[in-house]
């Protein structure tokens, strides 16, 4: 049977997309000055969290100097700071920060993943790269089989997940929009926790808390 461990191994060794492989490795070699002494992961980044989760959070792709550096989703950058604070307030993890793979963070009831597993240039993967990576997301969701709620961070993740779950027609994306998938499963849309959204106030902590509170209600219910 498939497992998150075997998926993680396959993700970390995948070299199917030449543009993404070249970029992730270039970033790992040409380090940001603040992380000059760090050993960058520089490979595909698998999902992270509780295999028995009722909540799956779907982002976009690893950040060049975040997950591409640390090897764990949304870890080591300001977007991750926002996300894990929100998950901690909602009771999905044991601490409010995620800085490295050995920082003691434990997820309970939640799993975090993305449709694209490698850091893309300008945070913009192509549709072909998304489609090439799709089997990894499909395998993860088959293993995390108890998921009832999917929080999608941004339009890209919403489109990818809707395709996988067969959502047709697909309602227009908007923060707080809920989409019934069937079999008791629900997608909740949220603006991405990118600095572009959090610095400008397009996404506030109260807005993010509202999404995770609703996810908790649906998951526990």
C-alpha positions as CSV (number, residue, x, y, z in Angstrom):
1,X,0.0,0.0,0.0
2,X,1.1,3.6,-0.6
3,X,2.2,5.7,2.3
4,X,3.1,9.3,3.0
5,X,6.7,8.1,3.5
6,X,6.9,6.5,0.0
7,X,5.3,9.6,-1.6
8,X,7.7,11.9,0.2
9,X,10.7,9.8,-1.1
10,X,9.3,10.0,-4.7
11,X,8.7,13.7,-4.4
12,X,12.2,14.5,-3.1
13,X,13.8,12.6,-6.0
14,X,11.6,13.8,-8.8
15,X,13.3,15.6,-11.7
16,X,10.4,15.6,-14.2
17,X,10.2,19.4,-14.8
18,X,13.5,20.7,-16.1
19,X,12.6,24.4,-15.4
20,X,11.7,23.8,-11.8
21,X,14.7,21.5,-11.2
22,X,17.0,24.2,-12.5
23,X,15.4,26.9,-10.5
24,X,15.2,25.1,-7.1
25,X,18.9,24.1,-7.5
26,X,20.0,27.5,-8.5
27,X,18.3,29.1,-5.5
28,X,19.9,26.5,-3.2
29,X,23.3,27.3,-4.6
30,X,22.9,31.1,-4.8
31,X,21.6,31.5,-1.2
32,X,19.9,34.5,0.2
33,X,22.5,36.4,2.4
34,X,20.4,35.9,5.5
35,X,20.7,32.2,5.1
36,X,24.2,31.9,3.8
37,X,25.2,29.4,6.4
38,X,22.1,27.2,5.9
39,X,22.1,24.0,3.9
40,X,19.2,24.4,1.4
41,X,16.9,21.4,0.8
42,X,16.7,22.3,-3.0
43,X,14.4,19.4,-3.9
44,X,10.8,18.6,-4.2
45,X,8.9,19.3,-1.0
46,X,6.3,16.7,0.1
47,X,3.2,17.4,2.2
48,X,3.4,17.5,6.0
49,X,1.0,16.7,8.8
50,X,-1.4,14.2,10.3
51,X,-2.2,11.2,8.1
52,X,-5.6,10.9,9.9
53,X,-6.4,14.6,9.3
54,X,-9.9,15.8,8.7
55,X,-8.5,19.0,7.3
56,X,-6.2,19.4,4.3
57,X,-4.7,22.8,3.5
58,X,-3.8,23.2,-0.2
59,X,-1.3,26.0,-1.1
60,X,0.4,26.7,-4.4
61,X,4.1,25.6,-4.3
62,X,7.1,25.8,-2.0
63,X,8.7,29.2,-1.5
64,X,12.2,29.6,-2.9
65,X,13.8,30.6,0.5
66,X,11.1,28.9,2.7
67,X,10.2,25.3,2.0
68,X,12.9,25.0,-0.7
69,X,15.4,25.9,2.0
70,X,14.0,24.0,5.0
71,X,12.4,21.0,3.3
72,X,9.0,21.4,5.0
73,X,5.8,23.0,3.6
74,X,5.3,26.7,4.6
75,X,8.4,26.5,6.9
76,X,10.9,29.3,7.3
77,X,9.1,32.3,5.7
78,X,6.5,34.9,6.6
79,X,3.7,33.2,4.8
80,X,4.3,30.1,7.0
81,X,4.4,32.3,10.0
82,X,0.8,33.5,9.3
83,X,-0.4,30.0,8.4
84,X,0.9,28.2,11.4
85,X,-0.2,30.9,13.8
86,X,-3.7,30.5,12.4
87,X,-3.5,26.7,12.6
88,X,-2.2,26.9,16.2
89,X,-5.1,29.2,17.3
90,X,-7.5,26.7,15.8
91,X,-5.9,23.8,17.7
92,X,-4.4,22.1,14.7
93,X,-0.8,22.2,15.8
94,X,1.2,22.4,19.1
95,X,3.1,25.6,18.4
96,X,2.6,28.9,16.6
97,X,5.8,28.8,14.5
98,X,7.5,26.6,12.0
99,X,11.2,27.4,11.4
100,X,12.8,24.0,10.6
101,X,12.1,20.3,10.3
102,X,13.4,19.6,13.8
103,X,11.6,22.4,15.7
104,X,9.2,20.1,17.4
105,X,6.1,21.1,15.4
106,X,3.3,18.4,15.5
107,X,0.1,18.6,13.5
108,X,-3.1,17.1,14.8
109,X,-6.1,16.8,12.5
110,X,-4.5,18.7,9.6
111,X,-2.3,18.0,6.7
112,X,-0.6,20.6,4.4
113,X,0.2,20.1,0.8
114,X,0.4,21.8,-2.6
115,X,-0.3,21.0,-6.2
116,X,3.3,21.8,-7.3
117,X,6.1,20.3,-5.2
118,X,9.1,22.4,-6.4
119,X,9.7,26.1,-6.0
120,X,8.8,27.8,-9.3
121,X,10.4,31.0,-10.6
122,X,8.3,34.1,-9.6
123,X,6.0,31.7,-7.7
124,X,4.3,30.9,-11.0
125,X,4.3,27.3,-12.1
126,X,2.9,26.5,-15.5
127,X,-0.2,24.4,-16.2
128,X,2.1,21.7,-17.6
129,X,4.1,21.6,-14.4
130,X,1.0,21.5,-12.3
131,X,-0.3,18.6,-14.4
132,X,3.0,16.7,-14.2
133,X,2.9,17.0,-10.5
134,X,-0.8,16.0,-10.1
135,X,-0.1,12.3,-9.4
136,X,1.7,13.3,-6.2
137,X,-1.3,15.3,-4.9
138,X,-3.7,12.5,-5.9
139,X,-1.6,9.9,-4.0
140,X,-1.4,12.1,-0.9
141,X,-5.2,12.6,-0.8
142,X,-5.8,8.9,-1.3
143,X,-3.7,8.2,1.8
144,X,-5.2,11.1,3.9
145,X,-8.5,9.4,3.3
146,X,-10.4,10.8,6.3
147,X,-10.3,14.4,5.1
148,X,-13.7,16.1,5.2
149,X,-12.6,19.8,4.7
150,X,-10.1,21.3,2.2
151,X,-8.9,24.9,2.8
152,X,-7.5,26.2,-0.5
153,X,-5.1,29.1,-0.3
154,X,-5.6,31.0,-3.5
155,X,-7.1,30.4,-6.9
156,X,-4.3,28.1,-8.2
157,X,-4.8,25.6,-5.4
158,X,-8.6,25.9,-5.8
159,X,-8.4,25.0,-9.5
160,X,-6.1,22.1,-9.0
161,X,-8.1,20.6,-6.1
162,X,-11.4,21.1,-7.9
163,X,-10.0,19.2,-10.9
164,X,-8.9,16.3,-8.7
165,X,-12.3,16.2,-6.9
166,X,-14.3,16.5,-10.0
167,X,-16.1,19.8,-9.0
168,X,-18.3,20.8,-12.0
169,X,-19.4,23.5,-12.4
170,X,-16.8,25.2,-10.3
171,X,-18.1,28.2,-8.3
172,X,-16.1,31.4,-8.6
173,X,-13.2,31.7,-6.1
174,X,-13.6,34.2,-3.3
175,X,-12.5,34.3,0.3
176,X,-14.9,32.3,2.5
177,X,-16.7,30.7,-0.4
178,X,-17.7,27.1,0.5
179,X,-18.1,24.4,-2.1
180,X,-19.9,21.1,-1.4
181,X,-18.0,18.3,-3.0
182,X,-20.2,15.4,-2.0
183,X,-19.8,12.5,0.4
184,X,-19.8,15.1,3.2
185,X,-16.7,16.9,2.0
186,X,-16.4,20.7,1.6
187,X,-13.9,23.1,0.1
188,X,-13.4,26.4,1.8
189,X,-11.6,29.1,-0.2
190,X,-9.2,31.6,1.4
191,X,-6.9,34.2,0.1
192,X,-3.3,33.0,0.1
193,X,-1.1,33.9,3.1
194,X,1.4,35.6,0.8
195,X,3.0,38.8,1.9
196,X,1.2,40.6,-0.9
197,X,-2.1,39.8,0.8
198,X,-1.1,40.0,4.4
199,X,1.0,43.2,4.2
200,X,-1.8,45.0,2.3
201,X,-4.6,43.9,4.6
202,X,-6.4,41.9,1.9
203,X,-6.1,39.0,4.3
204,X,-6.2,39.6,8.0
205,X,-5.7,37.2,10.9
206,X,-9.4,37.5,11.8
207,X,-10.3,36.4,8.2
208,X,-7.9,33.5,8.4
209,X,-9.2,32.5,11.8
210,X,-12.8,32.5,10.4
211,X,-11.8,30.0,7.8
212,X,-10.1,27.6,10.2
213,X,-13.0,28.0,12.8
214,X,-15.4,27.0,10.0
215,X,-13.1,24.1,9.0
216,X,-13.1,22.9,12.6
217,X,-16.9,23.1,12.8
218,X,-17.3,21.1,9.6
219,X,-14.6,18.6,10.5
220,X,-15.8,17.9,14.0
221,X,-19.4,17.9,12.9
